[in-house]
Amino acid sequence: MRAVRERLFSLSHLDELQSLTFESFQPRGKLGLGELQANSLEQAYNHAHIYSTS
């Protein structure tokens, strides 16, 4: 079972995302996003951050 779990983890490439944190994320996104997209991204960020701390 451990080998299966390790294989799935290596296939997921989740280790490449370790540096991504709530602190480093830009909740309004990158330049060039429209107002609607920036608002949606910020709202999703806020919900995820609240969920992760509860």
PDBQT receptor file of N, H, CA, C and O in Angstrom, charges set to zero:
ATOM      1  N   MET A   1       0.818  -1.190   0.000  1.00  0.00    +0.000 N 
ATOM      2  CA  MET A   1       0.000   0.000   0.000  1.00  0.00    +0.000 C 
ATOM      3  C   MET A   1       0.868   1.262   0.000  1.00  0.00    +0.000 C 
ATOM      4  O   MET A   1       0.533   2.257  -0.644  1.00  0.00    +0.000 OA
ATOM      5  N   ARG A   2       1.975   1.210   0.722  1.00  0.00    +0.000 N 
ATOM      6  H   ARG A   2       2.248   0.402   1.245  1.00  0.00    +0.000 HD
ATOM      7  CA  ARG A   2       2.870   2.366   0.778  1.00  0.00    +0.000 C 
ATOM      8  C   ARG A   2       3.465   2.667  -0.595  1.00  0.00    +0.000 C 
ATOM      9  O   ARG A   2       3.586   3.827  -0.987  1.00  0.00    +0.000 OA
ATOM     10  N   ALA A   3       3.831   1.623  -1.317  1.00  0.00    +0.000 N 
ATOM     11  H   ALA A   3       3.733   0.680  -0.999  1.00  0.00    +0.000 HD
ATOM     12  CA  ALA A   3       4.408   1.800  -2.650  1.00  0.00    +0.000 C 
ATOM     13  C   ALA A   3       3.399   2.454  -3.589  1.00  0.00    +0.000 C 
ATOM     14  O   ALA A   3       3.760   3.303  -4.405  1.00  0.00    +0.000 OA
ATOM     15  N   VAL A   4       2.156   2.062  -3.472  1.00  0.00    +0.000 N 
ATOM     16  H   VAL A   4       1.862   1.373  -2.810  1.00  0.00    +0.000 HD
ATOM     17  CA  VAL A   4       1.100   2.657  -4.303  1.00  0.00    +0.000 C 
ATOM     18  C   VAL A   4       0.957   4.135  -3.973  1.00  0.00    +0.000 C 
ATOM     19  O   VAL A   4       0.873   4.970  -4.874  1.00  0.00    +0.000 OA
ATOM     20  N   ARG A   5       0.929   4.456  -2.691  1.00  0.00    +0.000 N 
ATOM     21  H   ARG A   5       0.997   3.778  -1.960  1.00  0.00    +0.000 HD
ATOM     22  CA  ARG A   5       0.804   5.848  -2.257  1.00  0.00    +0.000 C 
ATOM     23  C   ARG A   5       1.982   6.690  -2.760  1.00  0.00    +0.000 C 
ATOM     24  O   ARG A   5       1.787   7.802  -3.252  1.00  0.00    +0.000 OA
ATOM     25  N   GLU A   6       3.192   6.163  -2.638  1.00  0.00    +0.000 N 
ATOM     26  H   GLU A   6       3.350   5.260  -2.239  1.00  0.00    +0.000 HD
ATOM     27  CA  GLU A   6       4.380   6.879  -3.113  1.00  0.00    +0.000 C 
ATOM     28  C   GLU A   6       4.352   7.067  -4.627  1.00  0.00    +0.000 C 
ATOM     29  O   GLU A   6       4.744   8.120  -5.130  1.00  0.00    +0.000 OA
ATOM     30  N   ARG A   7       3.895   6.064  -5.341  1.00  0.00    +0.000 N 
ATOM     31  H   ARG A   7       3.576   5.209  -4.932  1.00  0.00    +0.000 HD
ATOM     32  CA  ARG A   7       3.796   6.163  -6.804  1.00  0.00    +0.000 C 
ATOM     33  C   ARG A   7       2.783   7.241  -7.198  1.00  0.00    +0.000 C 
ATOM     34  O   ARG A   7       3.053   8.059  -8.077  1.00  0.00    +0.000 OA
ATOM     35  N   LEU A   8       1.624   7.239  -6.551  1.00  0.00    +0.000 N 
ATOM     36  H   LEU A   8       1.404   6.574  -5.837  1.00  0.00    +0.000 HD
ATOM     37  CA  LEU A   8       0.610   8.248  -6.852  1.00  0.00    +0.000 C 
ATOM     38  C   LEU A   8       1.111   9.650  -6.526  1.00  0.00    +0.000 C 
ATOM     39  O   LEU A   8       0.852  10.591  -7.277  1.00  0.00    +0.000 OA
ATOM     40  N   PHE A   9       1.817   9.793  -5.426  1.00  0.00    +0.000 N 
ATOM     41  H   PHE A   9       2.028   9.029  -4.817  1.00  0.00    +0.000 HD
ATOM     42  CA  PHE A   9       2.358  11.101  -5.066  1.00  0.00    +0.000 C 
ATOM     43  C   PHE A   9       3.365  11.564  -6.103  1.00  0.00    +0.000 C 
ATOM     44  O   PHE A   9       3.363  12.734  -6.483  1.00  0.00    +0.000 OA
ATOM     45  N   SER A  10       4.226  10.666  -6.568  1.00  0.00    +0.000 N 
ATOM     46  H   SER A  10       4.227   9.714  -6.260  1.00  0.00    +0.000 HD
ATOM     47  CA  SER A  10       5.216  11.071  -7.573  1.00  0.00    +0.000 C 
ATOM     48  C   SER A  10       4.534  11.454  -8.885  1.00  0.00    +0.000 C 
ATOM     49  O   SER A  10       5.010  12.349  -9.584  1.00  0.00    +0.000 OA
ATOM     50  N   LEU A  11       3.455  10.810  -9.222  1.00  0.00    +0.000 N 
ATOM     51  H   LEU A  11       3.068  10.084  -8.654  1.00  0.00    +0.000 HD
ATOM     52  CA  LEU A  11       2.716  11.150 -10.438  1.00  0.00    +0.000 C 
ATOM     53  C   LEU A  11       1.964  12.468 -10.316  1.00  0.00    +0.000 C 
ATOM     54  O   LEU A  11       1.701  13.132 -11.319  1.00  0.00    +0.000 OA
ATOM     55  N   SER A  12       1.620  12.846  -9.097  1.00  0.00    +0.000 N 
ATOM     56  H   SER A  12       1.834  12.306  -8.282  1.00  0.00    +0.000 HD
ATOM     57  CA  SER A  12       0.824  14.064  -8.879  1.00  0.00    +0.000 C 
ATOM     58  C   SER A  12       1.636  15.342  -9.047  1.00  0.00    +0.000 C 
ATOM     59  O   SER A  12       1.077  16.396  -9.350  1.00  0.00    +0.000 OA
ATOM     60  N   HIS A  13       2.952  15.255  -8.852  1.00  0.00    +0.000 N 
ATOM     61  H   HIS A  13       3.405  14.398  -8.605  1.00  0.00    +0.000 HD
ATOM     62  CA  HIS A  13       3.846  16.418  -8.913  1.00  0.00    +0.000 C 
ATOM     63  C   HIS A  13       3.496  17.465  -7.843  1.00  0.00    +0.000 C 
ATOM     64  O   HIS A  13       3.807  18.644  -8.008  1.00  0.00    +0.000 OA
ATOM     65  N   LEU A  14       2.859  17.043  -6.763  1.00  0.00    +0.000 N 
ATOM     66  H   LEU A  14       2.606  16.084  -6.629  1.00  0.00    +0.000 HD
ATOM     67  CA  LEU A  14       2.512  17.966  -5.684  1.00  0.00    +0.000 C 
ATOM     68  C   LEU A  14       3.744  18.551  -5.010  1.00  0.00    +0.000 C 
ATOM     69  O   LEU A  14       3.685  19.648  -4.455  1.00  0.00    +0.000 OA
ATOM     70  N   ASP A  15       4.863  17.825  -5.053  1.00  0.00    +0.000 N 
ATOM     71  H   ASP A  15       4.911  16.933  -5.503  1.00  0.00    +0.000 HD
ATOM     72  CA  ASP A  15       6.081  18.346  -4.431  1.00  0.00    +0.000 C 
ATOM     73  C   ASP A  15       6.530  19.645  -5.098  1.00  0.00    +0.000 C 
ATOM     74  O   ASP A  15       7.205  20.458  -4.466  1.00  0.00    +0.000 OA
ATOM     75  N   GLU A  16       6.167  19.852  -6.356  1.00  0.00    +0.000 N 
ATOM     76  H   GLU A  16       5.619  19.192  -6.870  1.00  0.00    +0.000 HD
ATOM     77  CA  GLU A  16       6.525  21.082  -7.063  1.00  0.00    +0.000 C 
ATOM     78  C   GLU A  16       5.739  22.293  -6.559  1.00  0.00    +0.000 C 
ATOM     79  O   GLU A  16       6.086  23.433  -6.866  1.00  0.00    +0.000 OA
ATOM     80  N   LEU A  17       4.689  22.046  -5.791  1.00  0.00    +0.000 N 
ATOM     81  H   LEU A  17       4.407  21.120  -5.541  1.00  0.00    +0.000 HD
ATOM     82  CA  LEU A  17       3.834  23.126  -5.296  1.00  0.00    +0.000 C 
ATOM     83  C   LEU A  17       4.137  23.517  -3.857  1.00  0.00    +0.000 C 
ATOM     84  O   LEU A  17       3.440  24.360  -3.293  1.00  0.00    +0.000 OA
ATOM     85  N   GLN A  18       5.160  22.923  -3.251  1.00  0.00    +0.000 N 
ATOM     86  H   GLN A  18       5.726  22.238  -3.709  1.00  0.00    +0.000 HD
ATOM     87  CA  GLN A  18       5.463  23.162  -1.844  1.00  0.00    +0.000 C 
ATOM     88  C   GLN A  18       5.751  24.617  -1.525  1.00  0.00    +0.000 C 
ATOM     89  O   GLN A  18       5.498  25.062  -0.405  1.00  0.00    +0.000 OA
ATOM     90  N   SER A  19       6.268  25.361  -2.475  1.00  0.00    +0.000 N 
ATOM     91  H   SER A  19       6.473  25.000  -3.384  1.00  0.00    +0.000 HD
ATOM     92  CA  SER A  19       6.611  26.765  -2.211  1.00  0.00    +0.000 C 
ATOM     93  C   SER A  19       5.396  27.683  -2.284  1.00  0.00    +0.000 C 
ATOM     94  O   SER A  19       5.480  28.852  -1.908  1.00  0.00    +0.000 OA
ATOM     95  N   LEU A  20       4.280  27.169  -2.759  1.00  0.00    +0.000 N 
ATOM     96  H   LEU A  20       4.212  26.219  -3.064  1.00  0.00    +0.000 HD
ATOM     97  CA  LEU A  20       3.079  27.986  -2.881  1.00  0.00    +0.000 C 
ATOM     98  C   LEU A  20       2.336  28.024  -1.553  1.00  0.00    +0.000 C 
ATOM     99  O   LEU A  20       1.934  26.984  -1.031  1.00  0.00    +0.000 OA
ATOM    100  N   THR A  21       2.158  29.203  -1.017  1.00  0.00    +0.000 N 
ATOM    101  H   THR A  21       2.485  30.048  -1.441  1.00  0.00    +0.000 HD
ATOM    102  CA  THR A  21       1.490  29.362   0.264  1.00  0.00    +0.000 C 
ATOM    103  C   THR A  21       0.472  30.483   0.173  1.00  0.00    +0.000 C 
ATOM    104  O   THR A  21       0.461  31.242  -0.795  1.00  0.00    +0.000 OA
ATOM    105  N   PHE A  22      -0.378  30.586   1.174  1.00  0.00    +0.000 N 
ATOM    106  H   PHE A  22      -0.370  29.969   1.961  1.00  0.00    +0.000 HD
ATOM    107  CA  PHE A  22      -1.318  31.707   1.236  1.00  0.00    +0.000 C 
ATOM    108  C   PHE A  22      -0.561  33.029   1.336  1.00  0.00    +0.000 C 
ATOM    109  O   PHE A  22      -1.013  34.049   0.816  1.00  0.00    +0.000 OA
ATOM    110  N   GLU A  23       0.575  33.008   1.995  1.00  0.00    +0.000 N 
ATOM    111  H   GLU A  23       0.943  32.180   2.418  1.00  0.00    +0.000 HD
ATOM    112  CA  GLU A  23       1.361  34.231   2.170  1.00  0.00    +0.000 C 
ATOM    113  C   GLU A  23       1.982  34.711   0.855  1.00  0.00    +0.000 C 
ATOM    114  O   GLU A  23       2.144  35.914   0.652  1.00  0.00    +0.000 OA
ATOM    115  N   SER A  24       2.328  33.781  -0.034  1.00  0.00    +0.000 N 
ATOM    116  H   SER A  24       2.197  32.804   0.131  1.00  0.00    +0.000 HD
ATOM    117  CA  SER A  24       2.978  34.175  -1.280  1.00  0.00    +0.000 C 
ATOM    118  C   SER A  24       1.989  34.362  -2.441  1.00  0.00    +0.000 C 
ATOM    119  O   SER A  24       2.365  34.846  -3.508  1.00  0.00    +0.000 OA
ATOM    120  N   PHE A  25       0.755  33.986  -2.229  1.00  0.00    +0.000 N 
ATOM    121  H   PHE A  25       0.450  33.593  -1.361  1.00  0.00    +0.000 HD
ATOM    122  CA  PHE A  25      -0.245  34.080  -3.295  1.00  0.00    +0.000 C 
ATOM    123  C   PHE A  25      -0.725  35.511  -3.469  1.00  0.00    +0.000 C 
ATOM    124  O   PHE A  25      -0.889  36.239  -2.490  1.00  0.00    +0.000 OA
ATOM    125  N   GLN A  26      -0.950  35.911  -4.705  1.00  0.00    +0.000 N 
ATOM    126  H   GLN A  26      -0.817  35.319  -5.500  1.00  0.00    +0.000 HD
ATOM    127  CA  GLN A  26      -1.473  37.244  -4.992  1.00  0.00    +0.000 C 
ATOM    128  C   GLN A  26      -2.979  37.134  -5.212  1.00  0.00    +0.000 C 
ATOM    129  O   GLN A  26      -3.416  36.738  -6.293  1.00  0.00    +0.000 OA
ATOM    130  N   PRO A  27      -3.788  37.482  -4.189  1.00  0.00    +0.000 N 
ATOM    131  CA  PRO A  27      -5.231  37.265  -4.282  1.00  0.00    +0.000 C 
ATOM    132  C   PRO A  27      -5.923  38.056  -5.391  1.00  0.00    +0.000 C 
ATOM    133  O   PRO A  27      -7.038  37.701  -5.774  1.00  0.00    +0.000 OA
ATOM    134  N   ARG A  28      -5.320  39.089  -5.910  1.00  0.00    +0.000 N 
ATOM    135  H   ARG A  28      -4.414  39.377  -5.599  1.00  0.00    +0.000 HD
ATOM    136  CA  ARG A  28      -5.923  39.830  -7.024  1.00  0.00    +0.000 C 
ATOM    137  C   ARG A  28      -5.356  39.365  -8.359  1.00  0.00    +0.000 C 
ATOM    138  O   ARG A  28      -5.708  39.908  -9.406  1.00  0.00    +0.000 OA
ATOM    139  N   GLY A  29      -4.487  38.369  -8.328  1.00  0.00    +0.000 N 
ATOM    140  H   GLY A  29      -4.201  37.928  -7.477  1.00  0.00    +0.000 HD
ATOM    141  CA  GLY A  29      -3.950  37.812  -9.555  1.00  0.00    +0.000 C 
ATOM    142  C   GLY A  29      -2.860  38.659 -10.176  1.00  0.00    +0.000 C 
ATOM    143  O   GLY A  29      -2.363  39.610  -9.574  1.00  0.00    +0.000 OA
ATOM    144  N   LYS A  30      -2.508  38.300 -11.366  1.00  0.00    +0.000 N 
ATOM    145  H   LYS A  30      -2.912  37.527 -11.856  1.00  0.00    +0.000 HD
ATOM    146  CA  LYS A  30      -1.467  38.999 -12.121  1.00  0.00    +0.000 C 
ATOM    147  C   LYS A  30      -2.081  40.175 -12.876  1.00  0.00    +0.000 C 
ATOM    148  O   LYS A  30      -3.298  40.276 -13.027  1.00  0.00    +0.000 OA
ATOM    149  N   LEU A  31      -1.217  41.045 -13.335  1.00  0.00    +0.000 N 
ATOM    150  H   LEU A  31      -0.228  40.964 -13.213  1.00  0.00    +0.000 HD
ATOM    151  CA  LEU A  31      -1.677  42.153 -14.167  1.00  0.00    +0.000 C 
ATOM    152  C   LEU A  31      -2.347  41.607 -15.420  1.00  0.00    +0.000 C 
ATOM    153  O   LEU A  31      -1.936  40.581 -15.961  1.00  0.00    +0.000 OA
ATOM    154  N   GLY A  32      -3.359  42.290 -15.863  1.00  0.00    +0.000 N 
ATOM    155  H   GLY A  32      -3.692  43.124 -15.423  1.00  0.00    +0.000 HD
ATOM    156  CA  GLY A  32      -4.030  41.874 -17.077  1.00  0.00    +0.000 C 
ATOM    157  C   GLY A  32      -5.328  41.132 -16.834  1.00  0.00    +0.000 C 
ATOM    158  O   GLY A  32      -6.092  40.902 -17.772  1.00  0.00    +0.000 OA
ATOM    159  N   LEU A  33      -5.592  40.755 -15.597  1.00  0.00    +0.000 N 
ATOM    160  H   LEU A  33      -4.971  40.942 -14.835  1.00  0.00    +0.000 HD
ATOM    161  CA  LEU A  33      -6.879  40.124 -15.306  1.00  0.00    +0.000 C 
ATOM    162  C   LEU A  33      -7.968  41.180 -15.355  1.00  0.00    +0.000 C 
ATOM    163  O   LEU A  33      -7.764  42.318 -14.932  1.00  0.00    +0.000 OA
ATOM    164  N   GLY A  34      -9.108  40.802 -15.865  1.00  0.00    +0.000 N 
ATOM    165  H   GLY A  34      -9.274  39.878 -16.208  1.00  0.00    +0.000 HD
ATOM    166  CA  GLY A  34     -10.248  41.701 -15.835  1.00  0.00    +0.000 C 
ATOM    167  C   GLY A  34     -10.775  41.840 -14.413  1.00  0.00    +0.000 C 
ATOM    168  O   GLY A  34     -10.455  41.029 -13.544  1.00  0.00    +0.000 OA
ATOM    169  N   GLU A  35     -11.570  42.853 -14.182  1.00  0.00    +0.000 N 
ATOM    170  H   GLU A  35     -11.830  43.512 -14.888  1.00  0.00    +0.000 HD
ATOM    171  CA  GLU A  35     -12.107  43.103 -12.836  1.00  0.00    +0.000 C 
ATOM    172  C   GLU A  35     -12.918  41.915 -12.325  1.00  0.00    +0.000 C 
ATOM    173  O   GLU A  35     -12.786  41.535 -11.162  1.00  0.00    +0.000 OA
ATOM    174  N   LEU A  36     -13.750  41.329 -13.174  1.00  0.00    +0.000 N 
ATOM    175  H   LEU A  36     -13.857  41.638 -14.119  1.00  0.00    +0.000 HD
ATOM    176  CA  LEU A  36     -14.570  40.186 -12.766  1.00  0.00    +0.000 C 
ATOM    177  C   LEU A  36     -13.699  39.001 -12.372  1.00  0.00    +0.000 C 
ATOM    178  O   LEU A  36     -13.954  38.358 -11.354  1.00  0.00    +0.000 OA
ATOM    179  N   GLN A  37     -12.675  38.704 -13.166  1.00  0.00    +0.000 N 
ATOM    180  H   GLN A  37     -12.468  39.227 -13.993  1.00  0.00    +0.000 HD
ATOM    181  CA  GLN A  37     -11.781  37.585 -12.862  1.00  0.00    +0.000 C 
ATOM    182  C   GLN A  37     -10.989  37.840 -11.584  1.00  0.00    +0.000 C 
ATOM    183  O   GLN A  37     -10.820  36.938 -10.763  1.00  0.00    +0.000 OA
ATOM    184  N   ALA A  38     -10.502  39.075 -11.415  1.00  0.00    +0.000 N 
ATOM    185  H   ALA A  38     -10.640  39.808 -12.081  1.00  0.00    +0.000 HD
ATOM    186  CA  ALA A  38      -9.746  39.406 -10.207  1.00  0.00    +0.000 C 
ATOM    187  C   ALA A  38     -10.639  39.278  -8.974  1.00  0.00    +0.000 C 
ATOM    188  O   ALA A  38     -10.195  38.783  -7.938  1.00  0.00    +0.000 OA
ATOM    189  N   ASN A  39     -11.883  39.717  -9.075  1.00  0.00    +0.000 N 
ATOM    190  H   ASN A  39     -12.244  40.119  -9.916  1.00  0.00    +0.000 HD
ATOM    191  CA  ASN A  39     -12.817  39.597  -7.950  1.00  0.00    +0.000 C 
ATOM    192  C   ASN A  39     -13.102  38.136  -7.632  1.00  0.00    +0.000 C 
ATOM    193  O   ASN A  39     -13.139  37.747  -6.464  1.00  0.00    +0.000 OA
ATOM    194  N   SER A  40     -13.305  37.321  -8.674  1.00  0.00    +0.000 N 
ATOM    195  H   SER A  40     -13.275  37.637  -9.622  1.00  0.00    +0.000 HD
ATOM    196  CA  SER A  40     -13.569  35.894  -8.474  1.00  0.00    +0.000 C 
ATOM    197  C   SER A  40     -12.371  35.195  -7.842  1.00  0.00    +0.000 C 
ATOM    198  O   SER A  40     -12.530  34.374  -6.939  1.00  0.00    +0.000 OA
ATOM    199  N   LEU A  41     -11.182  35.521  -8.315  1.00  0.00    +0.000 N 
ATOM    200  H   LEU A  41     -11.053  36.188  -9.049  1.00  0.00    +0.000 HD
ATOM    201  CA  LEU A  41      -9.964  34.927  -7.763  1.00  0.00    +0.000 C 
ATOM    202  C   LEU A  41      -9.793  35.311  -6.299  1.00  0.00    +0.000 C 
ATOM    203  O   LEU A  41      -9.459  34.467  -5.469  1.00  0.00    +0.000 OA
ATOM    204  N   GLU A  42     -10.018  36.571  -5.985  1.00  0.00    +0.000 N 
ATOM    205  H   GLU A  42     -10.290  37.258  -6.659  1.00  0.00    +0.000 HD
ATOM    206  CA  GLU A  42      -9.880  37.020  -4.602  1.00  0.00    +0.000 C 
ATOM    207  C   GLU A  42     -10.915  36.353  -3.701  1.00  0.00    +0.000 C 
ATOM    208  O   GLU A  42     -10.607  35.988  -2.566  1.00  0.00    +0.000 OA
ATOM    209  N   GLN A  43     -12.126  36.196  -4.195  1.00  0.00    +0.000 N 
ATOM    210  H   GLN A  43     -12.375  36.493  -5.117  1.00  0.00    +0.000 HD
ATOM    211  CA  GLN A  43     -13.171  35.546  -3.401  1.00  0.00    +0.000 C 
ATOM    212  C   GLN A  43     -12.814  34.074  -3.160  1.00  0.00    +0.000 C 
ATOM    213  O   GLN A  43     -12.978  33.574  -2.047  1.00  0.00    +0.000 OA
ATOM    214  N   ALA A  44     -12.330  33.384  -4.188  1.00  0.00    +0.000 N 
ATOM    215  H   ALA A  44     -12.197  33.791  -5.092  1.00  0.00    +0.000 HD
ATOM    216  CA  ALA A  44     -11.923  31.983  -4.029  1.00  0.00    +0.000 C 
ATOM    217  C   ALA A  44     -10.773  31.863  -3.036  1.00  0.00    +0.000 C 
ATOM    218  O   ALA A  44     -10.761  30.963  -2.197  1.00  0.00    +0.000 OA
ATOM    219  N   TYR A  45      -9.807  32.773  -3.134  1.00  0.00    +0.000 N 
ATOM    220  H   TYR A  45      -9.817  33.505  -3.816  1.00  0.00    +0.000 HD
ATOM    221  CA  TYR A  45      -8.683  32.797  -2.197  1.00  0.00    +0.000 C 
ATOM    222  C   TYR A  45      -9.188  32.961  -0.766  1.00  0.00    +0.000 C 
ATOM    223  O   TYR A  45      -8.779  32.222   0.129  1.00  0.00    +0.000 OA
ATOM    224  N   ASN A  46     -10.072  33.925  -0.552  1.00  0.00    +0.000 N 
ATOM    225  H   ASN A  46     -10.405  34.525  -1.279  1.00  0.00    +0.000 HD
ATOM    226  CA  ASN A  46     -10.592  34.184   0.794  1.00  0.00    +0.000 C 
ATOM    227  C   ASN A  46     -11.325  32.973   1.353  1.00  0.00    +0.000 C 
ATOM    228  O   ASN A  46     -11.147  32.629   2.522  1.00  0.00    +0.000 OA
ATOM    229  N   HIS A  47     -12.142  32.326   0.536  1.00  0.00    +0.000 N 
ATOM    230  H   HIS A  47     -12.286  32.605  -0.413  1.00  0.00    +0.000 HD
ATOM    231  CA  HIS A  47     -12.857  31.129   0.999  1.00  0.00    +0.000 C 
ATOM    232  C   HIS A  47     -11.887  30.003   1.345  1.00  0.00    +0.000 C 
ATOM    233  O   HIS A  47     -12.039  29.343   2.373  1.00  0.00    +0.000 OA
ATOM    234  N   ALA A  48     -10.892  29.785   0.488  1.00  0.00    +0.000 N 
ATOM    235  H   ALA A  48     -10.769  30.321  -0.346  1.00  0.00    +0.000 HD
ATOM    236  CA  ALA A  48      -9.919  28.720   0.748  1.00  0.00    +0.000 C 
ATOM    237  C   ALA A  48      -9.107  29.001   1.999  1.00  0.00    +0.000 C 
ATOM    238  O   ALA A  48      -8.824  28.090   2.778  1.00  0.00    +0.000 OA
ATOM    239  N   HIS A  49      -8.732  30.251   2.195  1.00  0.00    +0.000 N 
ATOM    240  H   HIS A  49      -8.961  30.991   1.562  1.00  0.00    +0.000 HD
ATOM    241  CA  HIS A  49      -7.943  30.607   3.366  1.00  0.00    +0.000 C 
ATOM    242  C   HIS A  49      -8.750  30.424   4.651  1.00  0.00    +0.000 C 
ATOM    243  O   HIS A  49      -8.237  29.898   5.639  1.00  0.00    +0.000 OA
ATOM    244  N   ILE A  50      -9.989  30.850   4.636  1.00  0.00    +0.000 N 
ATOM    245  H   ILE A  50     -10.405  31.277   3.833  1.00  0.00    +0.000 HD
ATOM    246  CA  ILE A  50     -10.877  30.656   5.795  1.00  0.00    +0.000 C 
ATOM    247  C   ILE A  50     -11.054  29.170   6.078  1.00  0.00    +0.000 C 
ATOM    248  O   ILE A  50     -10.980  28.737   7.228  1.00  0.00    +0.000 OA
ATOM    249  N   TYR A  51     -11.289  28.386   5.017  1.00  0.00    +0.000 N 
ATOM    250  H   TYR A  51     -11.349  28.738   4.083  1.00  0.00    +0.000 HD
ATOM    251  CA  TYR A  51     -11.474  26.939   5.183  1.00  0.00    +0.000 C 
ATOM    252  C   TYR A  51     -10.233  26.293   5.784  1.00  0.00    +0.000 C 
ATOM    253  O   TYR A  51     -10.336  25.408   6.633  1.00  0.00    +0.000 OA
ATOM    254  N   SER A  52      -9.063  26.737   5.341  1.00  0.00    +0.000 N 
ATOM    255  H   SER A  52      -8.980  27.456   4.651  1.00  0.00    +0.000 HD
ATOM    256  CA  SER A  52      -7.826  26.094   5.799  1.00  0.00    +0.000 C 
ATOM    257  C   SER A  52      -7.508  26.403   7.266  1.00  0.00    +0.000 C 
ATOM    258  O   SER A  52      -6.741  25.677   7.899  1.00  0.00    +0.000 OA
ATOM    259  N   THR A  53      -8.082  27.452   7.795  1.00  0.00    +0.000 N 
ATOM    260  H   THR A  53      -8.705  28.041   7.280  1.00  0.00    +0.000 HD
ATOM    261  CA  THR A  53      -7.794  27.819   9.185  1.00  0.00    +0.000 C 
ATOM    262  C   THR A  53      -8.895  27.398  10.148  1.00  0.00    +0.000 C 
ATOM    263  O   THR A  53      -8.790  27.632  11.352  1.00  0.00    +0.000 OA
ATOM    264  N   SER A  54      -9.948  26.778   9.627  1.00  0.00    +0.000 N 
ATOM    265  H   SER A  54     -10.033  26.588   8.648  1.00  0.00    +0.000 HD
ATOM    266  CA  SER A  54     -11.025  26.362  10.546  1.00  0.00    +0.000 C 
ATOM    267  C   SER A  54     -10.967  24.889  10.837  1.00  0.00    +0.000 C 
ATOM    268  O   SER A  54     -11.796  24.376  11.589  1.00  0.00    +0.000 OA
TER     269      SER A  54
